[in-house]
């Protein structure tokens, strides 16, 4: 068996619960997901995704979604694309 190191981290209970449910759907344990993330960091020699401070427009959109205001309901993908003009 390969030698291993222990990682200890603190996180919000609800966030942990939500993420564990997603990992379960993906067939991953928390340890496997963390190792996958670490391997991607090593492969990319940095974070495997872009990290930016959101601009004012994005921050406003985030606030609206959190408050569930300014949302447009659609009946499906065709209706969504029609409303988007695509």
VEXPA-461768 format. One record per atom (N, C-alpha, C, O): z, y, x negated; residue number from 1; atom name. Coordinates in Angstrom, 3 decimals, m for minus. Each point is the difference from the previous one (the first is absolute). Example, Ala and Ser with C-alpha at 12.3 -4.5 7.8 and 13.67 -1.06 7.14 Angstrom:
BEGIN
+----------+----------+----------+------+--------+
!        w !        v !        u ! tido ! drenti !
+----------+----------+----------+------+--------+
!    7.800 !   m5.690 !  m13.190 !    1 !      N !
!    0.000 !    1.190 !    0.890 !    1 !     CA !
!    0.000 !    1.200 !   m0.900 !    1 !      C !
!    0.665 !   m0.019 !   m1.036 !    1 !      O !
!   m1.385 !    1.069 !    1.386 !    2 !      N !
!    0.060 !    1.190 !   m0.820 !    2 !     CA !
!    0.730 !    1.090 !    0.770 !    2 !      C !
!    0.169 !    1.108 !   m0.509 !    2 !      O !
+----------+----------+----------+------+--------+
// end
This chain:
BEGIN
+----------+----------+----------+------+--------+
!        w !        v !        u ! tido ! drenti !
+----------+----------+----------+------+--------+
!    0.000 !   m1.179 !   m0.838 !    1 !      N !
!    0.000 !    1.179 !    0.838 !    1 !     CA !
!    0.000 !    1.247 !   m0.886 !    1 !      C !
!    0.673 !    0.049 !   m1.030 !    1 !      O !
!   m1.444 !    0.954 !    1.454 !    2 !      N !
!   m0.099 !    1.232 !   m0.771 !    2 !     CA !
!    1.304 !    0.779 !    0.085 !    2 !      C !
!    0.701 !   m0.037 !    1.011 !    2 !      O !
!   m0.394 !    0.733 !   m2.077 !    3 !      N !
!    1.173 !    0.866 !    0.020 !    3 !     CA !
!   m0.262 !    1.157 !    0.960 !    3 !      C !
!   m1.139 !    0.444 !    0.144 !    3 !      O !
!    2.168 !    0.031 !    0.496 !    4 !      N !
!   m0.145 !    1.105 !    0.940 !    4 !     CA !
!    1.052 !    1.061 !   m0.263 !    4 !      C !
!    1.021 !   m0.264 !   m0.634 !    4 !      O !
!   m1.277 !    1.456 !    1.123 !    5 !      N !
!    0.923 !    1.128 !   m0.077 !    5 !     CA !
!    0.391 !    0.373 !    1.421 !    5 !      C !
!   m0.785 !   m0.185 !    0.930 !    5 !      O !
!    1.968 !    0.698 !   m0.760 !    6 !      N !
!    0.484 !    0.427 !    1.305 !    6 !     CA !
!   m0.307 !    1.475 !    0.200 !    6 !      C !
!    0.178 !    0.804 !   m0.915 !    6 !      O !
!   m0.641 !   m0.444 !    2.116 !    7 !      N !
!   m0.242 !    1.389 !    0.374 !    7 !     CA !
!    0.930 !    0.312 !    1.169 !    7 !      C !
!    0.057 !   m0.754 !    0.971 !    7 !      O !
!    0.665 !    1.861 !   m1.065 !    8 !      N !
!    0.865 !    0.441 !    1.105 !    8 !     CA !
!   m0.457 !    1.381 !    0.420 !    8 !      C !
!   m0.191 !    0.889 !   m0.830 !    8 !      O !
!    0.020 !   m0.723 !    2.114 !    9 !      N !
!   m0.442 !    1.298 !    0.518 !    9 !     CA !
!    0.629 !    0.235 !    1.364 !    9 !      C !
!    0.303 !   m0.947 !    0.726 !    9 !      O !
!   m0.114 !    2.188 !   m0.388 !   10 !      N !
!    0.537 !    0.361 !    1.314 !   10 !     CA !
!   m1.111 !    0.616 !    0.834 !   10 !      C !
!   m0.849 !    0.729 !   m0.512 !   10 !      O !
!    0.866 !   m1.030 !    1.796 !   11 !      N !
!   m0.971 !    0.571 !    0.923 !   11 !     CA !
!    0.630 !    0.099 !    1.381 !   11 !      C !
!    1.061 !   m0.572 !    0.248 !   11 !      O !
!   m1.701 !    1.283 !    0.627 !   12 !      N !
!    0.495 !    0.151 !    1.366 !   12 !     CA !
!   m0.113 !   m1.337 !    0.732 !   12 !      C !
!   m1.016 !   m0.684 !   m0.123 !   12 !      O !
!    2.046 !    0.304 !    0.885 !   13 !      N !
!   m0.020 !   m1.288 !    0.697 !   13 !     CA !
!   m1.210 !   m0.190 !    0.920 !   13 !      C !
!   m0.608 !   m1.070 !   m0.001 !   13 !      O !
!    0.251 !    2.094 !    0.784 !   14 !      N !
!   m1.133 !   m0.149 !    0.928 !   14 !     CA !
!   m1.309 !   m0.150 !   m0.756 !   14 !      C !
!   m0.860 !   m0.785 !    0.398 !   14 !      O !
!    0.702 !    1.533 !   m1.486 !   15 !      N !
!   m1.204 !   m0.121 !   m0.822 !   15 !     CA !
!   m0.105 !   m1.407 !   m0.560 !   15 !      C !
!   m1.071 !   m0.606 !    0.037 !   15 !      O !
!    2.171 !    0.081 !   m0.555 !   16 !      N !
!    0.022 !   m1.354 !   m0.551 !   16 !     CA !
!   m0.392 !   m1.018 !    1.073 !   16 !      C !
!   m0.816 !   m0.887 !   m0.248 !   16 !      O !
!    1.399 !    1.019 !    1.432 !   17 !      N !
!   m0.292 !   m0.920 !    1.093 !   17 !     CA !
!   m1.483 !    0.055 !    0.386 !   17 !      C !
!   m0.647 !   m1.037 !    0.144 !   17 !      O !
!    0.118 !    2.246 !    0.021 !   18 !      N !
!   m1.410 !    0.173 !    0.383 !   18 !     CA !
!   m0.939 !   m0.599 !   m1.044 !   18 !      C !
!   m0.965 !   m0.685 !    0.338 !   18 !      O !
!    1.261 !    0.951 !   m1.606 !   19 !      N !
!   m0.854 !   m0.489 !   m1.082 !   19 !     CA !
!    0.093 !   m1.518 !   m0.122 !   19 !      C !
!   m1.009 !   m0.664 !   m0.237 !   19 !      O !
!    2.205 !    0.110 !    0.396 !   20 !      N !
!    0.151 !   m1.460 !   m0.046 !   20 !     CA !
!   m0.819 !   m0.667 !    1.109 !   20 !      C !
!   m0.572 !   m1.069 !   m0.212 !   20 !      O !
!    0.514 !    1.689 !    1.384 !   21 !      N !
!   m0.824 !   m0.549 !    1.082 !   21 !     CA !
!   m1.482 !   m0.009 !   m0.372 !   21 !      C !
!   m0.715 !   m0.959 !    0.289 !   21 !      O !
!    0.263 !    2.031 !   m0.929 !   22 !      N !
!   m1.398 !    0.064 !   m0.449 !   22 !     CA !
!   m0.259 !   m1.065 !   m1.057 !   22 !      C !
!   m1.008 !   m0.704 !    0.061 !   22 !      O !
!    1.908 !    0.582 !   m1.028 !   23 !      N !
!   m0.159 !   m1.032 !   m1.030 !   23 !     CA !
!   m0.062 !   m1.385 !    0.631 !   23 !      C !
!   m0.803 !   m0.836 !   m0.415 !   23 !      O !
!    1.645 !    0.590 !    1.415 !   24 !      N !
!    0.013 !   m1.301 !    0.680 !   24 !     CA !
!   m1.373 !   m0.282 !    0.623 !   24 !      C !
!   m0.513 !   m1.114 !   m0.109 !   24 !      O !
!   m0.080 !    2.120 !    0.759 !   25 !      N !
!   m1.332 !   m0.173 !    0.590 !   25 !     CA !
!   m1.051 !   m0.297 !   m1.060 !   25 !      C !
!   m0.981 !   m0.697 !    0.257 !   25 !      O !
!    1.203 !    1.240 !   m1.462 !   26 !      N !
!   m0.935 !   m0.229 !   m1.111 !   26 !     CA !
!    0.309 !   m1.284 !   m0.768 !   26 !      C !
!   m0.733 !   m0.376 !   m0.914 !   26 !      O !
!    1.824 !   m0.293 !    1.291 !   27 !      N !
!    0.380 !   m1.227 !   m0.695 !   27 !     CA !
!    0.638 !    0.250 !   m1.355 !   27 !      C !
!   m0.084 !   m0.837 !   m0.899 !   27 !      O !
!    0.726 !    1.998 !    0.755 !   28 !      N !
!    0.619 !    0.356 !   m1.276 !   28 !     CA !
!    1.505 !    0.170 !    0.157 !   28 !      C !
!    0.481 !    0.468 !    1.031 !   28 !      O !
!    0.242 !   m0.849 !   m2.053 !   29 !      N !
!    1.419 !    0.331 !   m0.066 !   29 !     CA !
!    0.106 !    1.382 !   m0.645 !   29 !      C !
!   m0.974 !    0.508 !   m0.557 !   29 !      O !
!    2.151 !    0.091 !    0.636 !   30 !      N !
!    0.205 !    1.299 !   m0.675 !   30 !     CA !
!   m0.242 !   m0.135 !   m1.500 !   30 !      C !
!   m0.630 !    0.862 !   m0.613 !   30 !      O !
!    1.130 !   m1.941 !    0.027 !   31 !      N !
!   m0.180 !   m0.208 !   m1.444 !   31 !     CA !
!   m1.472 !   m0.113 !   m0.350 !   31 !      C !
!   m0.448 !    0.574 !   m0.993 !   31 !      O !
!   m0.310 !   m1.308 !    1.799 !   32 !      N !
!   m1.439 !   m0.141 !   m0.271 !   32 !     CA !
!   m0.711 !    1.344 !    0.143 !   32 !      C !
!   m0.885 !    0.322 !   m0.793 !   32 !      O !
!    1.269 !    0.462 !    1.800 !   33 !      N !
!   m0.626 !    1.305 !    0.200 !   33 !     CA !
!    0.313 !    0.943 !   m1.159 !   33 !      C !
!   m0.872 !    0.738 !   m0.458 !   33 !      O !
!    2.111 !   m0.765 !   m0.009 !   34 !      N !
!    0.378 !    0.841 !   m1.138 !   34 !     CA !
!   m0.776 !   m0.421 !   m1.246 !   34 !      C !
!   m0.494 !    0.850 !   m0.741 !   34 !      O !
!    0.384 !   m2.152 !    0.508 !   35 !      N !
!   m0.775 !   m0.478 !   m1.151 !   35 !     CA !
!   m1.472 !    0.377 !    0.123 !   35 !      C !
!   m0.637 !    0.339 !   m0.997 !   35 !      O !
!    0.090 !   m0.395 !    2.213 !   36 !      N !
!   m1.381 !    0.412 !    0.224 !   36 !     CA !
!   m0.166 !    1.477 !   m0.333 !   36 !      C !
!   m0.958 !    0.390 !   m0.667 !   36 !      O !
!    1.901 !    0.429 !    1.138 !   37 !      N !
!   m0.039 !    1.431 !   m0.304 !   37 !     CA !
!    0.089 !    0.227 !   m1.512 !   37 !      C !
!   m0.774 !    0.784 !   m0.549 !   37 !      O !
!    1.695 !   m1.450 !   m0.123 !   38 !      N !
!    0.154 !    0.157 !   m1.450 !   38 !     CA !
!   m1.279 !   m0.399 !   m0.735 !   38 !      C !
!   m0.408 !    0.675 !   m0.946 !   38 !      O !
!   m0.224 !   m1.766 !    1.376 !   39 !      N !
!   m1.245 !   m0.438 !   m0.656 !   39 !     CA !
!   m1.106 !    1.039 !    0.195 !   39 !      C !
!   m0.795 !    0.239 !   m0.910 !   39 !      O !
!    0.743 !    0.376 !    2.090 !   40 !      N !
!   m1.002 !    1.036 !    0.251 !   40 !     CA !
!    0.281 !    1.250 !   m0.843 !   40 !      C !
!   m0.932 !    0.632 !   m0.496 !   40 !      O !
!    2.201 !   m0.277 !    0.333 !   41 !      N !
!    0.359 !    1.129 !   m0.863 !   41 !     CA !
!   m0.457 !   m0.285 !   m1.427 !   41 !      C !
!   m0.564 !    0.869 !   m0.665 !   41 !      O !
!    0.811 !   m2.091 !    0.200 !   42 !      N !
!   m0.417 !   m0.389 !   m1.356 !   42 !     CA !
!   m1.521 !    0.045 !   m0.122 !   42 !      C !
!   m0.531 !    0.526 !   m0.978 !   42 !      O !
!   m0.176 !   m1.080 !    1.976 !   43 !      N !
!   m1.459 !   m0.031 !   m0.014 !   43 !     CA !
!   m0.604 !    1.404 !   m0.022 !   43 !      C !
!   m0.969 !    0.250 !   m0.716 !   43 !      O !
!    1.541 !    0.662 !    1.501 !   44 !      N !
!   m0.513 !    1.367 !    0.092 !   44 !     CA !
!    0.597 !    0.933 !   m1.050 !   44 !      C !
!   m0.427 !    1.146 !   m0.141 !   44 !      O !
!    1.413 !   m1.644 !   m0.590 !   45 !      N !
!    0.718 !    0.819 !   m0.973 !   45 !     CA !
!    0.575 !    1.244 !    0.684 !   45 !      C !
!   m0.024 !    1.097 !   m0.559 !   45 !      O !
!    0.535 !   m1.286 !    1.761 !   46 !      N !
!    0.564 !    1.075 !    0.807 !   46 !     CA !
!    0.108 !   m0.491 !    1.428 !   46 !      C !
!   m0.215 !   m1.182 !    0.269 !   46 !      O !
!    0.539 !    2.056 !    0.631 !   47 !      N !
!    0.099 !   m0.396 !    1.398 !   47 !     CA !
!   m1.369 !   m0.423 !    0.519 !   47 !      C !
!   m1.007 !    0.618 !   m0.347 !   47 !      O !
!    0.954 !   m1.663 !    1.175 !   48 !      N !
!   m1.292 !   m0.494 !    0.487 !   48 !     CA !
!   m0.533 !    0.780 !    1.203 !   48 !      C !
!   m0.840 !   m0.500 !    0.747 !   48 !      O !
!    1.327 !    1.710 !   m0.567 !   49 !      N !
!   m0.460 !    0.863 !    1.083 !   49 !     CA !
!    0.236 !    1.439 !   m0.426 !   49 !      C !
!    0.807 !    0.278 !   m0.888 !   49 !      O !
!   m1.519 !    0.626 !    1.530 !   50 !      N !
!    0.119 !    1.413 !   m0.333 !   50 !     CA !
!    1.268 !    0.576 !    0.630 !   50 !      C !
!    0.303 !   m0.277 !    1.161 !   50 !      O !
!    0.421 !    1.065 !   m1.916 !   51 !      N !
!    1.202 !    0.662 !    0.503 !   51 !     CA !
!   m0.218 !    1.502 !   m0.121 !   51 !      C !
!   m0.186 !    0.535 !   m1.093 !   51 !      O !
!    0.213 !    0.136 !    2.254 !   52 !      N !
!   m0.219 !    1.442 !    0.003 !   52 !     CA !
!    0.987 !    0.652 !    0.958 !   52 !      C !
!    0.495 !   m0.632 !    0.933 !   52 !      O !
!   m0.224 !    1.882 !   m1.176 !   53 !      N !
!    0.799 !    0.793 !    0.924 !   53 !     CA !
!   m0.941 !    0.427 !    1.122 !   53 !      C !
!   m1.038 !    0.601 !   m0.276 !   53 !      O !
!    1.371 !   m0.896 !    1.541 !   54 !      N !
!   m0.906 !    0.361 !    1.093 !   54 !     CA !
!   m0.157 !    1.510 !    0.150 !   54 !      C !
!    0.940 !    0.764 !   m0.218 !   54 !      O !
!   m2.159 !   m0.351 !    0.596 !   55 !      N !
!   m0.231 !    1.427 !    0.231 !   55 !     CA !
!    0.521 !    0.393 !    1.382 !   55 !      C !
!    0.494 !   m0.853 !    0.738 !   55 !      O !
!   m0.601 !    2.136 !   m0.381 !   56 !      N !
!    0.559 !    0.504 !    1.256 !   56 !     CA !
!   m0.610 !   m0.692 !    1.222 !   56 !      C !
!    0.709 !   m0.307 !    0.958 !   56 !      O !
!   m2.017 !    0.063 !   m0.991 !   57 !      N !
!   m0.671 !   m0.638 !    1.135 !   57 !     CA !
!    0.516 !   m1.426 !    0.183 !   57 !      C !
!    0.282 !   m0.424 !    1.121 !   57 !      O !
!   m0.159 !   m0.310 !   m2.219 !   58 !      N !
!    0.491 !   m1.376 !    0.069 !   58 !     CA !
!    1.451 !   m0.034 !    0.459 !   58 !      C !
!    0.373 !   m0.841 !    0.818 !   58 !      O !
!    0.450 !    1.753 !   m1.341 !   59 !      N !
!    1.407 !    0.065 !    0.425 !   59 !     CA !
!    0.109 !    0.270 !    1.500 !   59 !      C !
!    0.833 !   m0.596 !    0.682 !   59 !      O !
!   m1.670 !    1.490 !   m0.175 !   60 !      N !
!    0.012 !    0.299 !    1.440 !   60 !     CA !
!   m0.401 !   m1.239 !    0.798 !   60 !      C !
!    0.605 !   m0.298 !    1.030 !   60 !      O !
!   m1.619 !   m0.422 !   m1.500 !   61 !      N !
!   m0.441 !   m1.221 !    0.687 !   61 !     CA !
!    1.103 !   m1.053 !   m0.003 !   61 !      C !
!    0.204 !   m0.684 !    1.003 !   61 !      O !
!    0.504 !    0.546 !   m2.113 !   62 !      N !
!    1.111 !   m0.955 !   m0.092 !   62 !     CA !
!    1.085 !    0.374 !    1.007 !   62 !      C !
!    0.522 !   m0.864 !    0.705 !   62 !      O !
!   m0.185 !    2.151 !   m0.637 !   63 !      N !
!    1.029 !    0.459 !    0.942 !   63 !     CA !
!   m0.413 !   m0.270 !    1.444 !   63 !      C !
!    0.821 !   m0.411 !    0.820 !   63 !      O !
!   m2.110 !    0.646 !   m0.513 !   64 !      N !
!   m0.483 !   m0.238 !    1.358 !   64 !     CA !
!    0.091 !   m1.479 !    0.367 !   64 !      C !
!    0.401 !   m0.339 !    1.113 !   64 !      O !
!   m0.764 !   m0.528 !   m2.027 !   65 !      N !
!    0.064 !   m1.439 !    0.261 !   65 !     CA !
!    1.447 !   m0.442 !    0.183 !   65 !      C !
!    0.301 !   m0.791 !    0.894 !   65 !      O !
!    0.587 !    1.296 !   m1.732 !   66 !      N !
!    1.413 !   m0.352 !    0.125 !   66 !     CA !
!    0.565 !    0.439 !    1.346 !   66 !      C !
!    0.843 !   m0.683 !    0.581 !   66 !      O !
!   m1.313 !    1.832 !   m0.090 !   67 !      N !
!    0.456 !    0.509 !    1.298 !   67 !     CA !
!   m0.838 !   m0.566 !    1.146 !   67 !      C !
!    0.306 !    0.219 !    1.172 !   67 !      O !
!   m1.371 !   m0.953 !   m1.528 !   68 !      N !
!   m0.934 !   m0.583 !    0.969 !   68 !     CA !
!   m0.670 !    1.087 !    0.848 !   68 !      C !
!   m0.201 !   m0.175 !    1.202 !   68 !      O !
!   m0.142 !    1.304 !   m1.848 !   69 !      N !
!   m0.723 !    1.075 !    0.671 !   69 !     CA !
!   m1.374 !    0.126 !   m0.631 !   69 !      C !
!   m0.195 !   m0.371 !   m1.157 !   69 !      O !
!   m0.751 !    0.891 !    1.910 !   70 !      N !
!   m1.343 !    0.211 !   m0.542 !   70 !     CA !
!   m0.785 !   m1.283 !   m0.193 !   70 !      C !
!   m1.023 !   m0.003 !   m0.684 !   70 !      O !
!    1.489 !   m1.089 !    1.279 !   71 !      N !
!   m0.691 !   m1.276 !   m0.134 !   71 !     CA !
!   m1.071 !   m0.127 !    1.077 !   71 !      C !
!    0.159 !    0.523 !    1.103 !   71 !      O !
!   m1.228 !   m1.203 !   m1.415 !   72 !      N !
!   m1.062 !   m0.260 !    0.961 !   72 !     CA !
!   m0.036 !   m1.488 !    0.288 !   72 !      C !
!   m0.120 !   m0.816 !   m0.913 !   72 !      O !
!    0.225 !    0.468 !    2.184 !   73 !      N !
!   m0.054 !   m1.398 !    0.397 !   73 !     CA !
!   m1.438 !   m0.397 !    0.274 !   73 !      C !
!   m0.780 !    0.774 !    0.554 !   73 !      O !
!    0.440 !   m2.005 !   m0.954 !   74 !      N !
!   m1.333 !   m0.515 !    0.259 !   74 !     CA !
!    0.108 !   m1.380 !    0.637 !   74 !      C !
!    1.036 !   m0.661 !   m0.079 !   74 !      O !
!   m2.132 !    0.242 !    0.712 !   75 !      N !
!   m0.023 !   m1.292 !    0.680 !   75 !     CA !
!   m0.445 !   m1.127 !   m0.933 !   75 !      C !
!    0.025 !   m1.168 !    0.388 !   75 !      O !
!   m0.418 !    1.499 !   m1.575 !   76 !      N !
!   m0.466 !   m0.995 !   m0.966 !   76 !     CA !
!   m0.759 !    0.696 !   m1.111 !   76 !      C !
!   m0.054 !    1.228 !   m0.064 !   76 !      O !
!   m0.530 !   m2.032 !   m0.810 !   77 !      N !
!   m0.689 !    0.573 !   m1.163 !   77 !     CA !
!   m1.222 !    0.812 !    0.396 !   77 !      C !
!   m0.248 !    1.057 !   m0.581 !   77 !      O !
!   m0.529 !   m1.531 !    1.566 !   78 !      N !
!   m1.191 !    0.748 !    0.423 !   78 !     CA !
!    0.395 !    1.374 !    0.530 !   78 !      C !
!   m0.627 !    1.007 !   m0.330 !   78 !      O !
!    1.666 !   m0.973 !    1.152 !   79 !      N !
!    0.493 !    1.263 !    0.546 !   79 !     CA !
!    0.522 !    0.900 !   m1.115 !   79 !      C !
!   m0.220 !    1.211 !    0.023 !   79 !      O !
!    0.915 !   m1.803 !   m1.005 !   80 !      N !
!    0.533 !    0.769 !   m1.121 !   80 !     CA !
!   m1.144 !    0.651 !   m0.786 !   80 !      C !
!    0.041 !    1.195 !   m0.293 !   80 !      O !
!   m1.069 !   m2.000 !   m0.047 !   81 !      N !
!   m1.122 !    0.548 !   m0.759 !   81 !     CA !
!   m0.731 !    1.084 !    0.796 !   81 !      C !
!   m0.450 !    0.996 !   m0.566 !   81 !      O !
!    0.335 !   m1.197 !    1.883 !   82 !      N !
!   m0.644 !    0.998 !    0.851 !   82 !     CA !
!    0.776 !    1.309 !   m0.042 !   82 !      C !
!   m0.592 !    1.071 !   m0.129 !   82 !      O !
!    1.925 !   m1.154 !    0.239 !   83 !      N !
!    0.823 !    1.208 !   m0.033 !   83 !     CA !
!   m0.023 !    0.674 !   m1.362 !   83 !      C !
!    0.155 !    1.217 !   m0.103 !   83 !      O !
!   m0.351 !   m2.021 !   m0.952 !   84 !      N !
!   m0.103 !    0.558 !   m1.356 !   84 !     CA !
!   m1.396 !    0.530 !   m0.302 !   84 !      C !
!   m0.207 !    0.670 !   m1.012 !   84 !      O !
!   m0.763 !   m0.972 !    1.898 !   85 !      N !
!   m1.365 !    0.445 !   m0.225 !   85 !     CA !
!   m0.736 !   m0.801 !   m1.053 !   85 !      C !
!   m0.911 !    0.493 !   m0.665 !   85 !      O !
!    1.325 !   m1.734 !    0.532 !   86 !      N !
!   m0.628 !   m0.869 !   m1.006 !   86 !     CA !
!   m0.920 !   m0.990 !    0.690 !   86 !      C !
!   m0.628 !   m0.825 !   m0.664 !   86 !      O !
+----------+----------+----------+------+--------+
// end
